[in-house]
Amino acid sequence: MKIIQFRKAKYQGFGRLEDNHVIPFLSDKNPFNSDLSEECFEKDLQYDLTDCELLAPINPSKVVGIALNYPGVSDNIDKKDPLVFMKGSNAVISSDKRVSLPKNLGTWGEAELAFVIKKEARNISIADVESYILGFCVANDMTCHNTAERDHHLARSKSQDGFCPIGTFIDTNYNYECKEIMAYQNAELIRKGNTSDMIFKIDQILVYLSSFMTLLPGDIILTGSPPRVREKIYLNRNDTYTISIEDLEQIETKFI
């Protein structure tokens, strides 16, 4: 199932995407308080997709990122525990929105499989992981250089407005194993990898994060970006950055 968030006239809410139509949730239902069965959706109401404005599919309380989760990204990888960072919810936008690049700070794009939390998670076990994941989407963990190396918490580097473009939908049935991830800047291949290469797998990531923080419904977890296939290239105004994840979707973001 592909879950979206959309706006039509004065209505804004969640629905499921089927071909070129949007079927809204019932007024008292949403992706987080229901089992996503047919009984959760309007039976006699659907909208033409061309009449709807697609929004970012989720409004998270926080975005949690896993750094250095692919071989070849860095020589400083610790395989004992994941390296975690945070991005502000202000960074999350739909991928078709234009992003303003910061002045005088080199900025680059990444390419990540993200998953969305379905229900409050704290101290969960490996066996229960699946029930806490609503689904998966494509994400770009945009990053810029920090300020004179003083921003050791990465707030300015990771949480600028628009620094987390995400896909148009959340796929609740996505099989994330052994899927190719590629990123292109102006049609030139920049990054390439496969989800099978993750150092810390999805279940390990979720169990680890829930051991020290409460994850809330709608929170986005970024699982890391595969390595570059060429040297770093900074984004410039009018550039296009495209991410493709096998069997999920391709997103494209433009910069101003």
N, C-alpha and C positions, 0 to 999 in steps of 0.2 A: 504494500500500500504506500502511496506517495502522499504525504501530508504536507499541506501548504498553509500559508497565512495570506489572506487576500482582502482587498477592499473593493466594494461595489456600491457606488453612490454613498449613502451614509452608513452602510453596514461594513463592519470589519470583524473578521473572525477566522477560525480554522475550518478547513475542509479537506476532502481528499480529491486528488486529481485523477481523472479517468479520461484518457484520450484528450479531447479538447473541451472537456466539461469539468466543472467544479461542483461537488456535492457537499453542502455545508453540514457541519455537526448540528445536532439538535441544540436548542438554546441553552439547555442545562448540561450539555456535554462538551468535552474538549479532549485533546489527546492524552491528558494526564489524569482524568478522573473516570476513564471508561476503558472497556476492553477492546475497543475499536471494531466491534461487531456491527453488522448491518443495523441493529437496533439503535445505534448511537448517531445515525445520520438521518437527515431529512429524506423521506420516501418519495415525496412528490415535488421536490424542488431541486433544480440544478441550474447553474449559470453557464453560459458560453464563456470559455476561457478568454476570448478576445474582448469581452465586456468587463473583465476584472483586472485590477491592478495587483500584481504579485508583490508581496512584501517579503522581507526576510522571514523565513519559515518559523523562527522562534525568537523570543525576547528573553534571553538568559539573565539570571542574576549575576552570573560571572562566567568567564571563559578560562578554562584551565589548560595550559599547554604542557606537553612533554617535549623536552629538548634532547637533541643528540640521541635519537631513537633508531637511527639507521647506521649501519657500518659505512665508513667512508665519509661521514659528515665531519668528523673531528678526530684528532688523535688523542683527545682527552675524554674518552668515554668510560664511565664507571658503570659496570654491569651489575653492581650490587643493588642499587635503588635508582628509580627514575629521577631525572633532573626536572623539577617542576617550576613553572613560572605562571604568572597571571596576566590576563588582558581584561581591560574594563569592558563592560557591556556596551559602552558608547562606540567601541570599535566595530561592532557587528552591523553589517549592512547587507542588503541584497547585492549580488554580484554584478548586476547591471547598472548600479549607481556609479557615477564618476567619483574618483577619490582625489582629493587635493594633496599633493606631495609637500612635505615640509621643506622650508627653505634652508639651504646650506647644511642639510643632513642627508648623506647618502642613504637611499632607501631601496630595498630589494623585496622581491616576492618569494614565497615558498609554495608548497603544495602538500595538502594534508587530508587524510581521511579523518573526519570528525564523527563523534557520536554524541547523542543527546540523552540526557538523563530523564527517565520517565517518572520516578517517584523518589522521595527522600531517601538518601543512601548514607548510612554510617555504619562502619565496622561490618561490612558484608563479607560473605564467604565466596570462594570461587564457584561453588555449586549454585549460588543464587544470582550470579552476575547477569545472566540473560534477562531476568525479570526486571532489572533496573535500567535496561537500555530501551529507549523508545525507538531509535533507528539511527541511520547514518546519513551523512551529507558531505559534500565537498567543501573545503575551506582553504583560505589563503592567509597564513600567518605572516602578514606583512610586518617588516621590521626595518628600523633605521638605526644609524649609529647613535650612540648616546652622546651626552654633552660632556666633552673633555674627559671621557672615561669615568665620570663621577656618578652616573646614573646606574649604580650597581644593582638596583632593584628592577631595572629595565622598564620602568613606568613610561618614560618618554619614548623609549625605543619600540615598545609593544602596544601601547594603548592610545595612540593618536586616533582621532575621529576617522572612522572608515578603515582601520587597519585590520579588520577581520571580515572581508567579503566571504559570504557563504552561498551555497547552492540554493536553487529555487524550491527544493523539497527535501523532506526527510523520508528516507526509504525504510519502512519498518521491517521489510523482509530481506534486506540486503545480506548476501553472503560475502563477507569482507576478506575471506581467505584467498591468498594467492592472486591478488589483483594488481595490475600494472598502474602506476601513477606517473604522469608526465606533466611537465610545465613548459610553456613556451613564452618567450618574450618577443613580441613582434614576429611571431611565427618561427623563431629560432629556438631549438630545443635547449632548455636550461637545466632541467632536473629530470631524472628518471630513476625509478625504483619499483619495488614490488612489496606489497603488504606482508608477504611471507618473510621479508628480511627484517621486520621489526625486532629490535632487541627485547623490548618489553611488550608482550602481547596485550590485547584488549582486556582480557580478564585480569591479568596482573596489574595493569594500570588502574582499573576501577577499584580493585581490592585495596591497592596501596593508597590511593587518594582518599578513599572512605575511611582509612584507618586514622586519619588525622584531621579531616575536614568533613563537614556535612555538605553533601551535594544535593541541590534542590531540583525539583522538576523544571526542565527546560535548560539547565546548565549545559554548556557545550564543552566537550573534552577534545582537544587537538592531540593527535597521536604521533606527531613528528613528521618531518619532511625528509624525503630521500635526498641523496647527495647531488651536487651539481655535476654536470658532465662537461663543463667548461668553467673558466674563471668567472668570478663574480662580475655581474653587470648591473649597474644601478639603473633604476627606473628614471625616465625623463617624461616631461609633460608630452602628452599625445601618444605615449606608448600604450600598447595593449598587452595584457598578461593573461594567459589562458591556462587553465588546469583541466586535465582529463583524468578521471579515474574509471577504470574498466568496469563496465556494467552498471555504472552509477549515472554520471552526467558530466558534461563539459561546461565550465563556467568561464566567462570572459569579463575582465575589468579594464576600464580605461582610466587614464590619469590626466589630471590637469594641474 
